[in-house]
Amino acid sequence: MSADANETQYIDIDGEAPRVDDAVLSRHSIRDYSNRPVPRETLEELFELALRAPSWKNSQPWRIYVLTGATRDRVAASLVKAARETQSSQPDFEWPAAYPADARRRMFDLGMRVYEAAGIERKDKAARDEFMLRNFNFFGAPVGVFITTTFEPNYYVALDLGCLLESIMLLARARGLATCPQAALGAFPEVVRRELALSDAERVVCGLSMGYATPDSKLNRFHSPRAPLAELLQFRE
Ligand SMILES: Cc1cc2nc3c(=O)[nH]c(=O)nc-3n(C[C@H](O)[C@H](O)[C@H](O)COP(=O)(O)O)c2cc1C
C-alpha cells in the first residue's frame, strides 16, 4: 500500500485474504458489522490455529473467551450500562498516560480520520461519546472475544499476548472475517468477570470484535496510514 501519509486511504474489505500478505494488507480495524452469524466450525478452526502463536518458553499466558448469541448480547448490554453509568474505567492493566510527541500526533490524526469516516463532526462531543459506546456493543459484531491472563504482567507476557492477538486477526481475515482489537473492552473487567463467572485471578487484557464487515460502510473502508518506511526501518550492512 504505497501511500502518501497525508491522504486518507479507503480500501475494499470484501472477500477472503488467503495469502498472509493479503491478510496483512487488508486487515484493519472494522467498526461496523453485519449481523450475519459466524459458523461455529469457522471459529473453532480459527482459534485452534491462533493458539499456535509463540510465547516465552511456550508458557502460553492466555485464555480466550468467545462469546456469541445470548451471552454476547448480555455481556454487551452490561458493558454499555457500565460505560454509561461509570465516570472512569478501571482496567486491570493501566492504560498508558504518556506518549512521545510524534505518537501523540499520529493518535490525534487517527481520531480525526476515524470520525471523518464515521461522518462525525470532531466538535460534536455527544456523537463522539455515542461512537465510543459502540466499542462495548462489539460494534455490532456477532462475536465478542475476551483475552485474559492469570500471569503476573511483564513485558514478555505482553509480547506473547500481542503475538496471539495478531494471529487471531490474520486468521480471521483469511476466512473473510473482520476484527477490531479493543483495549476498551478491558475498561470494566469486573463486569466481564461477573458475567463470565471468572475468578479474580483472571485479568482481562483486551477484547476483540469479530464478524463480517458491513461492506458499503465508509468507516470500514478507512485504511489507517503508517509512518514512512524510512522513519522506522533501517538496513545496516
Ligand atoms: C492493543 C490495541 C488496543 C486497541 N484498542 C482499541 C479500542 O479500544 N477501540 C478501537 O476502536 N480501536 C482500538 N484499537 C485499534 C487501533 O486504533 C488500530 O489498530 C490502529 O489505529 C491502526 O489501525 P488498523 O488496525 O485499522 O490498521 C486497538 C488496537 C490495539 C493493537
The ligand as a Tripos MOL2 file, in Angstrom:
@<TRIPOS>MOLECULE
LIG
   31    33     1     0     0
SMALL
NO_CHARGES

@<TRIPOS>ATOM
      1 C1         -3.8760   -3.2300   21.8190 C.3       1 LIG1
      2 C2         -4.8290   -2.4540   20.9420 C.ar      1 LIG1
      3 C3         -5.9400   -1.8450   21.5110 C.ar      1 LIG1
      4 C4         -6.8540   -1.1560   20.7220 C.ar      1 LIG1
      5 N1         -7.9900   -0.6380   21.2940 N.ar      1 LIG1
      6 C5         -8.9610   -0.1020   20.5050 C.ar      1 LIG1
      7 C6        -10.2050    0.2850   21.0680 C.ar      1 LIG1
      8 O1        -10.4440    0.1720   22.2580 O.2       1 LIG1
      9 N2        -11.1590    0.7640   20.2280 N.ar      1 LIG1
     10 C7        -10.9470    0.8960   18.8790 C.ar      1 LIG1
     11 O2        -11.8480    1.3290   18.1740 O.2       1 LIG1
     12 N3         -9.7480    0.5370   18.3210 N.ar      1 LIG1
     13 C8         -8.7660    0.0330   19.1030 C.ar      1 LIG1
     14 N4         -7.5830   -0.4050   18.5400 N.ar      1 LIG1
     15 C9         -7.3790   -0.2880   17.0960 C.3       1 LIG1
     16 C10        -6.3240    0.7540   16.7290 C.3       1 LIG1
     17 O3         -6.8760    2.0360   16.8030 O.3       1 LIG1
     18 C11        -5.8310    0.4160   15.3290 C.3       1 LIG1
     19 O4         -5.2260   -0.8370   15.3290 O.3       1 LIG1
     20 C12        -4.8450    1.4310   14.7800 C.3       1 LIG1
     21 O5         -5.4550    2.6840   14.6650 O.3       1 LIG1
     22 C13        -4.3310    1.0050   13.4060 C.3       1 LIG1
     23 O6         -5.4140    0.8670   12.5190 O.3       1 LIG1
     24 P1         -5.8000   -0.5120   11.8170 P.3       1 LIG1
     25 O7         -5.9920   -1.5510   12.8910 O.co2     1 LIG1
     26 O8         -7.0980   -0.1940   11.1210 O.co2     1 LIG1
     27 O9         -4.6950   -0.8740   10.8880 O.co2     1 LIG1
     28 C14        -6.6430   -1.0610   19.3270 C.ar      1 LIG1
     29 C15        -5.5080   -1.6710   18.7650 C.ar      1 LIG1
     30 C16        -4.6330   -2.3730   19.5500 C.ar      1 LIG1
     31 C17        -3.4610   -3.0720   18.8970 C.3       1 LIG1
@<TRIPOS>BOND
     1     1     2 1
     2     2     3 ar
     3     2    30 ar
     4     3     4 ar
     5     4     5 ar
     6     4    28 ar
     7     5     6 ar
     8     6     7 ar
     9     6    13 1
    10     7     8 2
    11     7     9 ar
    12     9    10 ar
    13    10    11 2
    14    10    12 ar
    15    12    13 ar
    16    13    14 ar
    17    14    15 1
    18    14    28 ar
    19    15    16 1
    20    16    17 1
    21    16    18 1
    22    18    19 1
    23    18    20 1
    24    20    21 1
    25    20    22 1
    26    22    23 1
    27    23    24 1
    28    24    25 2
    29    24    26 1
    30    24    27 1
    31    28    29 ar
    32    29    30 ar
    33    30    31 1
@<TRIPOS>SUBSTRUCTURE
     1 LIG1         1 GROUP 0 **** ****
